[in-house]
Amino acid sequence: MQNVSLQVSALAAGTITSIAKEQPVFSLMDCSAYETIERIHFSFIQFVHDNADSGASTWQESWEKFMEFACSDKASSRMRELLKETGHSCLASGAIDTWVSKDNKKVMIDAETGAIARQDQQAEPFIIQEGFF
């Protein structure tokens, strides 16, 4: 797995851009923006590190597992946990959960798509949120 970690760490921004823009989970994002690509790459590196026992032998296999995880129940559970850790309270749960922060800003999470939408911001995948991994 160390070899896969090295492969993932060494991926170029152009590679991340081309593979990310093909994924529905990133469809609402500007995958040509450097900051976006950096966040995706960092999260991918963290995912590979945290899942060293996944059995993946190439970065491509790891990417597939990363994309499967992005819309999984496990990812949704982690996002809910992260919201609680950051002081949010759940107002309504269902297909789309509504949460509120201490400063009364609403957040909605969609477990099916693996996306979080904050008030006045574009929806983003759970997996690139700060503190997710």
C-alpha positions, 0 to 999 in steps of 0.5 A, spaced: 500 500 500 505 504 501 507 504 493 499 506 492 500 512 497 506 514 493 503 514 487 497 518 489 501 523 492 505 524 486 499 525 482 499 532 478 494 537 478 492 535 471 491 528 472 486 530 478 483 535 474 481 530 468 479 524 473 475 529 477 471 532 472 468 526 470 465 524 477 458 526 478 460 528 485 464 533 483 459 536 477 457 542 481 464 544 482 469 548 478 474 542 477 479 547 473 480 551 479 487 550 483 484 550 490 478 545 488 484 540 485 488 541 491 482 540 496 480 534 492 487 531 491 489 532 499 482 528 501 484 523 496 491 522 499 488 522 506 483 517 504 488 512 501 492 513 508 486 512 512 484 505 508 491 502 507 488 495 508 483 496 502 487 491 497 488 497 492 494 496 488 494 502 483 492 509 484 486 508 479 483 502 484 484 507 490 480 512 486 474 507 484 474 506 492 474 513 493 468 515 489 464 509 492 466 512 499 464 519 497 456 517 496 456 511 502 452 511 508 459 511 512 461 518 508 454 520 510 455 518 517 462 521 518 459 528 515 453 528 520 459 527 526 463 532 523 457 537 523 456 535 531 463 536 532 463 543 529 457 545 534 451 544 529 444 541 531 440 537 526 433 540 525 430 535 520 433 529 518 430 525 512 433 524 504 436 531 505 438 533 513 437 540 515 442 542 520 443 549 523 450 552 526 451 556 533 450 562 529 444 560 525 446 558 518 443 553 515 446 547 512 443 541 508 446 534 507 444 530 501 446 522 503 444 520 496 449 525 492 454 525 498 453 533 498 453 539 503 450 545 501 451 551 506 447 558 506 450 562 500 455 557 498 455 552 492 454 545 494 460 541 495 462 533 496 462 531 503 469 528 502 473 535 501 470 538 507 475 540 512 476 535 518 472 530 514 478 525 514 
